[in-house]
Amino acid sequence: MNKVLCLLGALTLSLSALGCQKIEARMEIKQANEAYQKEDYSLALTHYIRARKIDPSFPELSRMIGYSQIGLYVPDVKSPKNEAHADAAIQELSGYLRKRPNDRVARDALINMYLNANRTSQAIDYFLNYLKEHPADLEAVRSVATLYAKQGNFNESLNWYQKITLLDSKNPEAFYVFGVVCYEKVAKNPPADINEKMSLIEKGKAALQHAIDMISNTTTTPLAIQDICIHSV
């Protein structure tokens, strides 16, 4: 009987200690949130890290630590300290998104961090890995197409814009954008081979014509797109 009472007493003390830890962690988080709202990202980061050391069970802490690191990062400054903020932000948000892949706000923050730090290739790699498990995520496919264009890789960008027409096949805007990208490729970075160049022109023309055909069956397409499609063919 005494042994049972001792075990119950030890369990009660253990639970009490856990409760105190959570209270202490919440106090740190409260102070961190207040500092973050005042844009004192350094102080916020200190409190968020303390909270995680006290109680790592709060899943949002990685996200908020990542946001604080973003707040401390200064674009276009190549100092080791500044790059360390970028590295830490990317690490924290990447880890958080592995647990919460549907948090689009956090994902946008991560991608913006990649772009602000001139790490477009890493942003592309992130989406390519994400699309292995979510191949039908249209927003992610659009992001890859846009990132390849930003990188200057028109061939890959064109391939991904074409994938959008397959995933979003009932949207005339998808075909309009693909058609315009085909023409931009020919105008700005034309293939050396004349047959390849003519093939791109025909693809662009066919895409724009398809957009026009779809427009004729709907009244919801923006007039600006209708006008551009008609004058592009």
C-alpha positions as CSV (number, residue, x, y, z in Angstrom):
1,M,0.0,0.0,0.0
2,N,2.8,2.4,0.9
3,K,4.5,1.5,-2.4
4,V,1.4,2.4,-4.3
5,L,1.0,5.7,-2.5
6,C,4.7,6.5,-3.2
7,L,4.2,5.8,-6.9
8,L,1.0,8.0,-7.0
9,G,2.9,10.7,-5.2
10,A,5.8,10.6,-7.7
11,L,3.3,10.6,-10.6
12,T,1.5,13.7,-9.1
13,L,4.8,15.5,-8.7
14,S,5.8,14.6,-12.3
15,L,2.5,15.9,-13.7
16,S,2.8,19.0,-11.6
17,A,6.3,19.6,-13.0
18,L,5.0,19.1,-16.6
19,G,2.2,21.6,-15.9
20,C,4.7,24.2,-14.6
21,Q,6.8,23.7,-17.7
22,K,3.9,24.4,-20.0
23,I,3.0,27.5,-18.0
24,E,6.5,28.7,-18.1
25,A,6.7,28.0,-21.9
26,R,3.5,29.9,-22.5
27,M,4.8,32.9,-20.6
28,E,7.9,32.9,-22.8
29,I,5.6,32.6,-25.9
30,K,3.5,35.5,-24.7
31,Q,6.5,37.7,-24.3
32,A,7.8,36.6,-27.7
33,N,4.5,37.4,-29.4
34,E,4.5,40.9,-27.8
35,A,8.0,41.5,-29.0
36,Y,7.2,40.2,-32.5
37,Q,4.2,42.5,-32.8
38,K,6.5,45.4,-32.0
39,E,8.9,44.2,-34.7
40,D,11.6,43.5,-32.1
41,Y,12.5,40.3,-33.8
42,S,15.7,39.7,-31.9
43,L,13.9,39.8,-28.6
44,A,11.1,37.7,-30.0
45,L,13.6,35.1,-31.2
46,T,15.2,34.9,-27.8
47,H,11.9,34.2,-26.1
48,Y,10.7,31.7,-28.7
49,I,13.9,29.7,-28.4
50,R,13.6,29.7,-24.6
51,A,10.0,28.5,-24.9
52,R,11.1,25.6,-27.1
53,K,13.9,24.6,-24.7
54,I,11.4,24.5,-21.9
55,D,8.7,22.7,-23.8
56,P,9.3,21.6,-27.4
57,S,5.8,20.2,-27.8
58,F,4.3,23.5,-29.2
59,P,4.3,22.8,-33.0
60,E,4.0,26.5,-33.9
61,L,7.3,27.5,-32.3
62,S,9.4,26.4,-35.4
63,R,7.2,28.6,-37.6
64,M,7.5,31.6,-35.3
65,I,11.3,31.1,-34.9
66,G,11.5,31.0,-38.7
67,Y,9.4,34.2,-39.0
68,S,11.7,36.0,-36.5
69,Q,14.7,35.0,-38.4
70,I,13.1,36.4,-41.6
71,G,12.5,39.6,-39.7
72,L,16.2,39.8,-38.8
73,Y,17.3,39.1,-42.4
74,V,18.3,42.2,-44.5
75,P,18.0,41.6,-48.3
76,D,21.1,42.1,-50.5
77,V,23.4,42.1,-47.4
78,K,26.0,39.3,-47.8
79,S,27.5,39.2,-44.4
80,P,27.9,35.8,-42.6
81,K,25.5,36.9,-39.9
82,N,22.8,37.9,-42.3
83,E,23.3,34.6,-44.3
84,A,23.0,32.7,-41.0
85,H,19.6,34.3,-40.5
86,A,18.5,33.1,-43.9
87,D,19.8,29.6,-43.3
88,A,18.0,29.4,-39.9
89,A,14.7,30.7,-41.3
90,I,14.8,28.2,-44.2
91,Q,15.7,25.3,-41.8
92,E,12.9,26.2,-39.3
93,L,10.2,26.7,-41.9
94,S,11.2,23.7,-43.9
95,G,11.0,21.5,-40.7
96,Y,7.6,23.0,-39.8
97,L,6.2,22.5,-43.3
98,R,7.2,18.8,-43.2
99,K,4.7,18.5,-40.3
100,R,2.2,21.1,-41.7
101,P,2.5,20.9,-45.5
102,N,-0.9,22.6,-46.0
103,D,0.1,25.9,-44.3
104,R,0.2,28.1,-47.4
105,V,1.1,31.2,-45.4
106,A,4.2,29.6,-44.0
107,R,5.1,28.2,-47.5
108,D,4.8,31.6,-49.0
109,A,7.1,33.0,-46.3
110,L,9.7,30.3,-47.1
111,I,9.6,30.9,-50.8
112,N,9.9,34.7,-50.3
113,M,12.9,33.9,-48.1
114,Y,14.5,31.9,-50.8
115,L,13.9,34.6,-53.4
116,N,15.1,37.5,-51.1
117,A,18.2,35.5,-50.4
118,N,18.7,34.9,-54.2
119,R,18.2,31.1,-53.7
120,T,15.8,30.5,-56.6
121,S,17.3,27.0,-57.2
122,Q,16.5,26.0,-53.6
123,A,12.9,27.3,-54.0
124,I,12.5,25.1,-57.2
125,D,13.9,22.1,-55.4
126,Y,11.5,22.6,-52.5
127,F,8.5,22.6,-54.9
128,L,9.8,19.6,-56.9
129,N,10.1,17.6,-53.7
130,Y,6.7,18.8,-52.6
131,L,5.1,17.8,-55.9
132,K,6.3,14.2,-55.6
133,E,3.7,13.8,-52.9
134,H,1.2,16.4,-54.2
135,P,1.4,16.2,-58.1
136,A,-1.9,17.8,-58.7
137,D,-1.3,20.9,-56.6
138,L,-1.9,23.6,-59.3
139,E,-0.6,26.4,-57.2
140,A,2.7,24.6,-56.7
141,V,3.0,23.9,-60.4
142,R,2.4,27.5,-61.2
143,S,5.2,28.5,-58.7
144,V,7.7,26.1,-60.4
145,A,6.9,27.6,-63.8
146,T,7.3,31.1,-62.5
147,L,10.5,30.3,-60.7
148,Y,12.1,28.8,-63.8
149,A,11.1,31.9,-65.7
150,K,12.7,34.1,-63.0
151,Q,15.8,31.9,-63.2
152,G,15.9,32.5,-67.0
153,N,15.4,28.8,-67.8
154,F,12.7,29.3,-70.5
155,N,12.7,25.7,-71.7
156,E,11.8,24.3,-68.2
157,S,9.4,27.2,-67.6
158,L,7.6,26.4,-70.9
159,N,7.3,22.7,-69.9
160,W,5.7,23.6,-66.6
161,Y,3.3,26.1,-68.1
162,Q,2.2,23.3,-70.5
163,K,1.6,21.1,-67.4
164,I,-0.7,23.8,-66.1
165,T,-2.9,23.4,-69.3
166,L,-3.2,19.7,-68.4
167,L,-4.1,20.3,-64.7
168,D,-6.3,23.3,-65.4
169,S,-7.7,22.2,-68.7
170,K,-11.1,23.9,-68.4
171,N,-9.5,27.3,-67.7
172,P,-8.9,29.4,-70.9
173,E,-6.4,31.6,-69.0
174,A,-4.1,28.5,-68.6
175,F,-3.9,28.2,-72.4
176,Y,-3.6,31.9,-72.9
177,V,-0.6,32.1,-70.6
178,F,1.0,29.1,-72.3
179,G,0.5,30.7,-75.7
180,V,2.0,34.0,-74.6
181,V,5.0,32.2,-73.0
182,C,5.6,30.4,-76.3
183,Y,5.7,33.7,-78.2
184,E,8.0,35.3,-75.5
185,K,10.4,32.3,-75.9
186,V,10.5,32.9,-79.6
187,A,10.9,36.7,-79.2
188,K,13.5,36.8,-76.4
189,N,15.4,33.5,-76.6
190,P,14.6,31.9,-80.0
191,P,15.8,28.3,-80.7
192,A,18.7,28.1,-83.1
193,D,16.9,25.4,-85.1
194,I,14.3,26.9,-87.4
195,N,12.0,23.9,-87.2
196,E,12.0,24.1,-83.4
197,K,11.2,27.8,-83.6
198,M,8.3,27.2,-86.0
199,S,7.0,24.4,-83.7
200,L,6.9,26.9,-80.8
201,I,5.0,29.4,-82.8
202,E,2.5,26.8,-83.8
203,K,2.1,25.7,-80.2
204,G,1.5,29.2,-79.1
205,K,-1.0,29.9,-81.9
206,A,-2.8,26.6,-81.1
207,A,-3.0,27.5,-77.4
208,L,-4.3,30.9,-78.0
209,Q,-6.9,29.6,-80.5
210,H,-8.0,27.0,-77.9
211,A,-8.4,29.8,-75.4
212,I,-10.6,31.8,-77.9
213,D,-12.7,28.7,-78.5
214,M,-13.2,28.2,-74.8
215,I,-14.1,31.9,-74.4
216,S,-16.8,31.6,-77.0
217,N,-18.6,29.1,-74.6
218,T,-18.4,31.2,-71.5
219,T,-19.1,34.8,-70.4
220,T,-17.0,34.7,-67.3
221,T,-13.6,35.2,-68.9
222,P,-12.1,38.7,-68.3
223,L,-12.5,40.9,-71.3
224,A,-8.8,41.8,-71.3
225,I,-7.9,38.2,-71.9
226,Q,-10.4,37.9,-74.6
227,D,-9.0,40.9,-76.4
228,I,-5.4,39.8,-76.1
229,C,-6.2,36.3,-77.3
230,I,-8.0,37.5,-80.4
231,H,-5.2,40.0,-81.3
232,S,-2.5,37.5,-80.7
233,V,-3.6,34.8,-83.1
